Amino acid sequence: MSDKLTSEGLESFLDETCDSIRGDRPAAEFKEYVIAILFLKRLNDRFNLEREVRCNKLIAKGLSQSQIEEDLERREVYRLFVPKIARWDKVKRQKGELNSYLTKVFVETEEKNRGCLGALNYINFNKVSEKGDKFITDSDLIELIEAFDKLILTDDHLDF
């Protein structure tokens, strides 16, 4: 998206995205999954921006590529750290067993950030319906991730 995202634009985007994956099931049942993926995308976008700024500073200091790479993986230099398993490029390439994978993503992100995720860490991506079907399927999650991939969620791209 080239324009800044407004709160109304985000609300519309979330409604459309949720409607497309939930079918005839109540929207409230999908809210936690949509919020979790929204949070993960926002966290990644902010992390990538911080990482880019830090990388440029380290290059300007004349550090070697290996020193830069090592420094960029230090948790303590970021407000919120995104572990490798949770990085957006890796998440969006994951095509199978997304439910289990996303559970691991949130557990590891929670561990690396000393409990900052709170309730998001307890989202059960492996939840099953009364019929024994996955509540949210891999294809639902792929669609959700692909939809969020179109957004840039850094502060400079938000207008609210």
VORO-761132 format. One line per field, with one value per residue (C-alpha): residue number from 1; residue in three letters; x, y, z. Coordinates in steps of 0.02 Angstrom, whole numbers, plus 50000, padded with zeros to 5 digits. Layout:
REM VORO-761132
k (NUM;...)
r (ALA;...)
xx (X;...)
yy (Y;...)
zz (Z;...)
END
This chain:
REM VORO-761132
k (1;2;3;4;5;6;7;8;9;10;11;12;13;14;15;16;17;18;19;20;21;22;23;24;25;26;27;28;29;30;31;32;33;34;35;36;37;38;39;40;41;42;43;44;45;46;47;48;49;50;51;52;53;54;55;56;57;58;59;60;61;62;63;64;65;66;67;68;69;70;71;72;73;74;75;76;77;78;79;80;81;82;83;84;85;86;87;88;89;90;91;92;93;94;95;96;97;98;99;100;101;102;103;104;105;106;107;108;109;110;111;112;113;114;115;116;117;118;119;120;121;122;123;124;125;126;127;128;129;130;131;132;133;134;135;136;137;138;139;140;141;142;143;144;145;146;147;148;149;150;151;152;153;154;155;156;157;158;159;160)
r (MET;SER;ASP;LYS;LEU;THR;SER;GLU;GLY;LEU;GLU;SER;PHE;LEU;ASP;GLU;THR;CYS;ASP;SER;ILE;ARG;GLY;ASP;ARG;PRO;ALA;ALA;GLU;PHE;LYS;GLU;TYR;VAL;ILE;ALA;ILE;LEU;PHE;LEU;LYS;ARG;LEU;ASN;ASP;ARG;PHE;ASN;LEU;GLU;ARG;GLU;VAL;ARG;CYS;ASN;LYS;LEU;ILE;ALA;LYS;GLY;LEU;SER;GLN;SER;GLN;ILE;GLU;GLU;ASP;LEU;GLU;ARG;ARG;GLU;VAL;TYR;ARG;LEU;PHE;VAL;PRO;LYS;ILE;ALA;ARG;TRP;ASP;LYS;VAL;LYS;ARG;GLN;LYS;GLY;GLU;LEU;ASN;SER;TYR;LEU;THR;LYS;VAL;PHE;VAL;GLU;THR;GLU;GLU;LYS;ASN;ARG;GLY;CYS;LEU;GLY;ALA;LEU;ASN;TYR;ILE;ASN;PHE;ASN;LYS;VAL;SER;GLU;LYS;GLY;ASP;LYS;PHE;ILE;THR;ASP;SER;ASP;LEU;ILE;GLU;LEU;ILE;GLU;ALA;PHE;ASP;LYS;LEU;ILE;LEU;THR;ASP;ASP;HIS;LEU;ASP;PHE)
xx (50000;50073;49964;49963;49845;49707;49612;49459;49564;49634;49461;49395;49546;49521;49335;49365;49507;49411;49255;49354;49423;49286;49145;48984;49070;49056;49189;49223;49293;49428;49471;49616;49700;49682;49749;49895;49948;49923;50036;50167;50171;50182;50319;50416;50397;50458;50599;50657;50661;50761;50876;50905;50947;51065;51148;51181;51259;51371;51424;51466;51574;51673;51628;51656;51508;51527;51532;51377;51283;51330;51278;51111;51063;51089;50920;50969;50994;50808;50652;50566;50665;50601;50685;50732;50586;50464;50535;50403;50501;50513;50332;50263;50366;50299;50163;50133;50085;50062;49959;50103;50231;50140;50123;50313;50334;50235;50314;50490;50447;50375;50533;50649;50549;50528;50341;50286;50157;50041;49879;49944;50060;49910;49821;49788;49823;49791;49613;49489;49302;49173;49183;49371;49421;49555;49468;49583;49665;49834;49748;49656;49821;49909;49770;49784;49973;49964;49836;49944;50097;50021;50027;50172;50143;50284;50237;50278;50149;50008;49892;49811)
yy (50000;50168;50282;50289;50167;50251;50170;50161;50080;49953;49914;49888;49780;49674;49652;49599;49482;49402;49383;49295;49160;49130;49079;49065;49055;49203;49338;49338;49162;49222;49383;49312;49238;49398;49502;49382;49391;49580;49593;49479;49581;49746;49677;49619;49783;49883;49760;49767;49956;49957;49825;49925;50084;49987;49901;50069;50136;49983;49999;50183;50129;50016;49849;49691;49597;49457;49584;49669;49505;49454;49622;49621;49459;49529;49536;49678;49806;49804;49863;49704;49563;49449;49278;49199;49077;49224;49334;49379;49314;49145;49146;49186;49046;48916;48818;48662;48634;48821;48795;48711;48827;48985;48915;48895;49070;49150;49045;49089;49272;49277;49197;49318;49468;49421;49399;49551;49459;49418;49342;49321;49185;49079;49077;48897;48884;48696;48717;48593;48607;48495;48388;48368;48481;48613;48774;48875;48781;48803;48877;49002;49052;49064;49179;49284;49297;49341;49477;49554;49543;49682;49803;49905;49929;50045;50209;50311;50211;50230;50378;50350)
zz (50000;49952;50059;50248;50329;50430;50574;50460;50323;50445;50513;50336;50292;50449;50414;50234;50281;50422;50314;50177;50291;50417;50301;50402;50571;50691;50670;50857;50842;50723;50812;50913;50759;50658;50803;50828;50645;50645;50798;50721;50560;50655;50767;50614;50520;50670;50703;50522;50526;50689;50616;50457;50555;50668;50520;50436;50596;50610;50428;50459;50607;50489;50568;50466;50392;50521;50664;50596;50578;50755;50826;50734;50822;50997;51084;51200;51061;51015;51104;51049;50970;50833;50839;50673;50679;50691;50554;50426;50276;50359;50419;50246;50166;50288;50198;50302;50483;50508;50664;50757;50679;50735;50910;50914;50841;50982;51119;51061;51035;51210;51281;51191;51251;51433;51435;51334;51230;51373;51309;51131;51193;51240;51073;51024;50839;50853;50919;50846;50818;50900;50741;50765;50621;50638;50689;50578;50435;50354;50201;50314;50394;50227;50164;50321;50309;50123;50161;50298;50188;50083;50230;50297;50482;50533;50618;50462;50362;50490;50508;50678)
END
